[in-house]
Amino acid sequence: MQPLEVGDPGVIGPYRLLGRLGAGGMGRVYLARSEGGRTVAVKVVHPHFALDEEFRARFRREVESARRVGGDGVSPARGGSRAWGWTAPVLDADPDAPVPWVATGYVSGPPLAQAVTEHGPLPEHTVRALGAGLAEALAAVHALGLVHRDVKPSNVLLALDGPRLIDFGIARATDGTASLTSTGVSVGSPGYMAPEQILGKGVSGAADVFSLGAVLAYAATGAAPFPGGSSAALLYKVVHEEPELGGALTGELRDLVAACLAKDPAARPAPAELAGRLAPGGAAALVSGGWLPGPLVERVSRDAVRLLDLEPPAHPSASGPVPFSTPAVGASGGPVVSGVFGPPIDPVPTADAGPPPRKPVSLSVSTTSEPTATGRGRRLSCTVALAVAGALAAVTVGGGYLLGLFGTGRDHTDTASPKPTTSASGSAPEGAVPASGVPKEFLGTWKGPTREAQGVPHGDLTVVITRGRAGDDVMRLTTTLTVLTVTAECHAVGRLTSAEPGRLTVTDRSDPKRPGSPGMCTAGSATLTFTLNEDGTLHYQSDEAAAGRPSGTLTKQGG
């Protein structure tokens, strides 16, 4: 947690703010206390979303769904509702406030992903209690006609009195038809999504069971059951390959996890059946006698004691709209807070936090063209191509097309180094300019398709290269990808790094004058290399891992 900044409100609704917990694409989350002394997490949306009536309507619907899921917020281990104690309850909300907000119960405990990273795999007793509690929560959620859709290690918190399943923001009615082409629909996280979810074949409660099986495998072994170096590889393995459960997962627990990870939804156990097999006497019985290993108990207890010492700032500012800054992204030692909708909230990094970990990406497709939260957008990230894979698989030939799209595991990218254009004598081409400037052969507009390193289509690229010397902006770039009725577009400008006959190197960044499609573009900078081929085409290569290291062959337009 970090202290409140200048411009942060001191009060939101009836809640006094204590500090900032984190931020995400939809808003910022604060730690707060109610008038009665209860510690809560208050999420406030970014002000520009408050101007969108469609967004407000969706916010209301999501809050109502979350209220139905939240129950009384008292854990079964303390005599509360059997299932609802395994979730974080929605306590209060104001969708009609100038800046909408929602308050949820605060869970003092690390996310499963962080606990396993820091302390290693969990013992079998802990995994059984974890699985039983989450299965009971899912059984109750499904009984309401809802599906969570994003069960993953970062959405599971480990509290002293039991696990909590959080972030019901993308839960949808089972009779709904949320698709990849609906505005703002989040689909899930690679490696934890069910095969039918990836292929767009419709999602039922069985998809949550598959995700739970993957979470339990991770908790028991310390490794995801579908490992991969990229999102594309992860999705391919989920659809076409068997899980890797390792030797540490044995006996009945291994059999149950394997059953959850069946490719056929009908072959997976129901949540109630799974809970009964993991804990015949109920999850509460496993939790009440102590369920976390010693190092985790010590860590959670220490965090809880620190909470008691927190006091509101001496001079809080008035309640009102919040002037949000760029969302913080990173990892901290503090708990992760559940969101109401949209991507999970990223904790605010602490001073001693290391570089942010690579995380699964929630896939989304947006049909709007409004700016992102930072007002910037650059290249399509790998998530765009993956959303395309799911959408096309759903409307063409299902798994067969997905198999063809992802290839057979070989790298389909043309990574061979193209030969620079030279004269017959082997010298630099006639008319070449000094290395500090752009050779005239590169000037003009170039277009062509691109693919990621895994062979996944990455959209059509348009590059305009102009005159300039080292340090000048000499490039404008647009990546466009259209699937069904959805078109995603990202823009960048590039500064010349080096130039020589036949080869150009550019460092690019988001184009501030042309924001890209929301949620579809990466940020930061990358090195782009353009090399002239012997046939007059231009080879393009990006080194950006977040965008899938796209490359392609471009053709000059207009002669």
LINTA-V403995 format. One record per pair of residues at least 4 apart in sequence whose ideal C-beta (glycine too) atoms are under 6 Angstrom apart, sorted by the first residue. I is the first residue (numbers start at 1). GAP is how many residues later the second one is. D is the distance in Angstrom with one decimal. If there is no record, write none. Layout:
I;GAP;D
I;GAP;D
//
This chain:
1;18;4.4
1;20;5.7
1;30;5.8
1;333;5.3
2;18;4.9
2;346;4.7
3;16;5.5
4;4;4.2
4;309;5.8
7;316;4.6
9;308;5.7
9;310;5.2
9;313;5.9
10;7;5.8
10;306;1.9
10;307;4.8
11;5;5.8
11;305;5.8
11;308;4.4
12;30;5.2
12;89;5.4
12;307;5.8
13;81;5.9
14;21;5.4
15;17;3.9
15;19;5.8
15;27;5.4
16;17;5.3
16;296;4.5
17;13;4.7
17;15;4.9
18;13;4.6
18;14;6.0
18;292;4.8
18;294;5.9
19;12;5.1
20;10;5.8
20;328;5.6
21;8;4.5
21;10;5.2
21;316;5.2
22;7;5.1
22;323;4.6
22;324;5.3
22;325;4.5
22;326;4.9
23;5;4.5
23;304;3.8
23;305;5.0
24;303;5.8
24;319;5.3
24;321;4.6
24;322;5.9
25;317;6.0
25;318;5.3
25;348;5.6
26;19;5.7
26;316;4.0
27;16;5.6
27;17;5.2
27;18;4.0
27;19;5.2
28;16;5.7
28;296;5.7
29;12;5.7
29;14;4.8
29;308;5.0
29;316;5.1
30;12;4.9
32;8;5.3
32;10;4.8
33;6;5.8
34;4;4.4
34;6;6.0
39;67;4.6
40;63;4.7
40;66;5.4
41;63;5.2
41;65;4.9
41;296;4.2
42;59;5.8
42;61;4.8
43;59;5.3
44;55;5.6
44;57;4.5
44;278;5.4
45;4;4.7
45;55;5.2
46;278;5.3
46;327;5.9
47;52;5.5
47;274;5.1
49;6;4.9
50;49;5.1
59;36;5.0
59;41;5.2
60;35;4.4
62;278;5.3
62;279;4.2
63;30;4.6
63;32;6.0
63;39;5.7
65;106;5.6
66;4;6.0
66;24;4.5
66;102;5.2
66;274;5.5
67;23;4.8
68;76;5.4
69;18;5.8
69;72;5.8
69;99;5.1
70;17;6.0
70;19;3.3
70;20;4.5
71;10;4.9
71;13;2.3
71;18;5.8
72;8;5.6
72;9;5.4
73;16;3.5
73;32;4.6
74;4;5.7
74;6;2.8
74;11;5.7
75;5;5.3
75;10;3.9
75;86;4.2
75;87;5.0
76;4;5.6
76;6;5.3
76;9;4.5
76;208;3.6
77;84;4.6
77;85;5.4
77;207;5.2
77;210;4.6
77;211;4.8
80;5;4.3
81;4;5.6
83;53;4.5
83;54;5.5
83;57;3.6
86;47;4.4
86;50;6.0
86;51;3.9
86;79;5.9
87;50;5.4
87;78;5.4
88;16;5.1
88;17;4.8
88;19;5.4
88;76;5.4
88;78;4.9
88;250;4.6
89;16;4.7
90;14;5.4
91;12;4.9
92;11;4.3
93;9;4.0
94;7;5.8
95;5;4.9
98;223;5.6
99;222;4.8
102;238;4.9
104;234;5.6
107;50;4.6
107;52;5.4
107;57;4.9
107;228;5.9
108;195;5.6
108;196;4.9
108;227;6.0
109;48;4.7
109;49;4.6
109;50;3.8
109;191;5.2
109;226;5.6
110;4;4.5
110;5;4.9
110;48;5.9
111;43;4.9
111;46;5.7
111;225;4.4
112;41;4.2
112;44;4.2
113;40;3.7
113;41;4.7
115;4;5.7
115;43;5.5
115;181;5.9
116;106;5.5
119;176;5.2
120;102;5.7
121;99;5.8
121;100;5.6
121;101;4.1
122;4;4.1
122;5;5.3
122;97;4.9
123;170;5.9
126;165;5.6
127;89;6.0
127;92;5.1
127;93;4.8
128;150;4.9
129;154;6.0
129;157;3.9
129;158;5.3
129;162;4.2
130;33;5.0
130;89;5.9
131;4;5.9
131;85;4.9
131;147;4.7
132;143;4.9
132;146;4.1
132;147;3.6
132;151;3.6
133;29;5.3
133;30;4.5
133;150;4.1
134;29;6.0
134;31;5.4
134;78;5.7
135;136;4.4
135;139;4.4
135;140;3.8
136;139;4.8
136;147;5.5
137;28;4.7
138;70;5.1
138;133;4.1
139;132;3.9
139;133;4.5
141;5;5.1
141;7;5.9
142;63;4.0
145;28;5.5
145;29;5.2
146;25;4.6
147;27;5.7
147;56;5.6
147;58;5.7
147;61;5.9
148;23;5.3
148;60;5.1
149;21;4.9
149;39;5.8
150;20;5.5
150;38;5.3
151;57;5.4
151;60;3.7
151;61;5.4
152;37;4.8
152;40;4.3
153;62;5.8
153;65;5.6
154;190;5.7
155;11;5.4
155;12;4.7
156;7;5.9
157;7;4.4
158;5;6.0
159;5;6.0
160;140;5.4
162;125;4.4
166;172;3.2
167;171;4.8
167;172;5.2
167;177;5.3
169;170;4.9
169;171;5.3
169;172;3.3
169;173;5.3
170;16;4.4
172;4;4.7
172;6;5.0
178;4;5.6
178;7;5.0
180;20;5.9
180;185;5.3
180;207;5.4
180;210;5.3
180;211;4.2
181;184;6.0
181;303;5.3
181;305;5.1
183;183;5.8
183;184;5.1
184;182;5.8
186;176;4.8
186;178;5.1
187;176;4.3
188;5;3.9
188;9;5.5
189;171;3.6
189;173;5.8
190;41;4.3
190;44;3.9
190;45;5.3
190;170;5.3
191;33;5.1
191;35;5.0
191;43;4.3
191;169;5.7
192;19;4.8
192;22;4.8
193;4;4.5
193;5;5.3
194;13;3.9
194;16;3.8
195;43;5.8
195;44;4.8
195;68;5.4
196;5;4.3
196;69;5.9
197;6;5.2
197;10;5.0
198;37;5.2
198;41;5.7
198;192;5.5
199;194;4.7
199;199;5.8
200;190;4.9
200;194;2.8
203;4;4.6
206;59;3.6
206;62;5.0
209;51;5.2
209;59;4.6
212;48;6.0
213;44;5.0
213;47;2.6
213;48;4.4
214;11;5.4
216;41;5.2
217;4;5.9
217;8;4.2
217;28;5.8
217;40;5.1
218;6;5.3
220;29;4.9
221;25;4.6
221;27;4.9
221;28;5.6
225;18;3.6
225;19;5.7
225;20;6.0
226;8;5.7
226;11;4.4
226;12;5.1
228;5;3.3
228;6;4.1
228;9;5.8
229;4;5.7
230;224;5.4
231;130;5.8
231;151;5.1
231;155;5.4
232;174;6.0
232;222;4.1
232;224;4.7
235;151;5.9
236;4;5.9
236;170;4.2
237;4;4.4
239;163;5.9
243;18;4.8
245;4;4.8
249;5;4.4
250;4;5.3
259;10;5.5
260;8;5.6
262;5;3.9
262;6;5.1
269;4;4.4
269;5;4.7
279;4;5.0
279;7;5.0
281;4;4.0
284;4;5.9
286;5;5.9
287;4;4.7
292;4;4.3
292;5;5.0
326;48;5.4
328;20;4.8
329;17;4.8
329;27;5.6
330;19;3.1
330;23;5.6
330;26;4.3
331;22;5.7
331;25;5.7
331;26;5.6
332;15;4.0
332;17;5.7
332;18;4.8
332;21;5.7
334;13;5.7
336;11;5.8
337;8;5.3
339;6;5.1
343;19;5.0
349;4;4.2
361;22;4.9
363;20;5.1
363;23;5.7
363;24;5.0
364;155;4.7
365;22;4.9
365;121;5.3
366;151;5.7
366;152;4.9
366;153;5.5
367;119;5.6
370;148;5.9
371;4;4.5
371;144;3.6
372;5;5.4
372;146;5.1
375;140;5.6
376;134;3.6
377;113;5.0
377;133;5.7
377;138;5.3
377;139;2.4
377;144;3.3
378;112;5.4
378;114;4.5
378;132;4.3
378;143;5.2
378;144;5.4
379;100;5.3
379;111;5.1
379;143;5.5
379;168;4.6
380;4;4.0
380;79;5.4
380;99;4.9
380;101;5.8
380;110;5.2
380;140;6.0
381;141;4.6
381;165;5.6
381;166;5.3
382;70;5.9
382;166;3.8
384;97;5.5
384;104;5.4
384;136;5.3
385;71;4.3
385;72;5.7
385;73;5.4
388;4;5.9
388;95;4.6
389;13;5.9
389;16;5.3
391;92;5.0
391;93;6.0
392;4;5.5
393;5;5.8
393;8;5.3
393;9;4.3
396;5;4.5
397;4;4.6
407;5;5.3
407;48;4.2
412;43;3.3
413;38;5.7
413;40;5.2
413;138;5.2
418;113;4.6
418;115;4.4
418;121;4.2
419;115;5.6
420;82;2.6
420;83;6.0
420;112;5.8
421;8;5.5
421;81;5.2
421;111;4.5
422;4;5.5
423;4;5.3
423;6;5.8
428;4;4.4
428;73;3.9
429;72;5.5
431;9;5.9
432;7;5.3
432;69;4.3
433;4;4.5
433;6;5.4
435;64;5.7
435;65;5.0
436;33;4.8
436;34;4.9
437;32;4.8
438;4;5.5
438;29;5.7
438;30;5.8
438;36;5.4
438;61;5.5
439;62;5.7
441;91;5.9
442;23;4.9
442;62;5.3
443;22;5.7
444;112;5.4
445;19;5.1
445;112;4.4
446;17;4.7
446;92;5.2
446;108;3.9
446;110;5.5
447;15;5.0
447;110;5.8
448;104;5.1
448;105;5.4
448;106;3.8
448;107;5.6
449;11;5.5
449;103;5.6
450;8;4.4
450;11;5.1
450;100;4.4
450;102;3.5
451;4;5.8
451;6;5.8
451;7;5.6
452;4;4.6
452;6;5.0
452;96;3.1
452;98;5.3
453;96;4.4
458;92;4.2
459;20;4.8
459;21;5.6
459;22;3.4
460;20;5.1
461;18;5.5
462;16;4.6
463;14;5.2
464;12;4.5
465;10;5.4
466;8;5.4
468;4;3.3
468;6;3.9
468;28;5.5
470;26;5.3
472;24;5.6
473;20;5.3
473;22;5.5
474;22;4.6
475;19;3.4
475;31;5.2
476;17;5.8
477;15;4.4
478;13;5.3
479;11;4.9
480;9;5.1
481;7;5.0
482;5;4.5
488;29;4.3
488;32;4.3
489;27;5.8
489;28;5.4
490;26;3.8
490;31;3.8
491;20;4.0
491;23;4.0
491;25;5.6
492;16;4.4
492;19;5.5
493;18;4.9
494;12;3.7
494;14;4.0
495;12;5.2
497;8;4.4
497;10;5.1
498;7;4.6
499;5;5.3
502;30;4.7
503;28;5.2
504;26;4.3
505;24;5.5
506;22;4.7
507;18;5.7
507;20;5.8
508;18;5.9
508;20;5.6
509;16;4.8
516;5;3.8
522;24;4.7
522;25;5.1
526;16;5.4
526;17;5.8
526;18;3.6
527;16;4.8
528;14;5.3
529;12;4.7
530;8;5.5
530;10;5.9
531;8;4.5
533;4;4.6
533;6;5.8
537;16;5.1
537;18;5.6
538;16;4.3
539;14;5.9
540;11;5.9
540;12;5.2
540;14;5.6
541;10;4.4
542;8;5.2
//
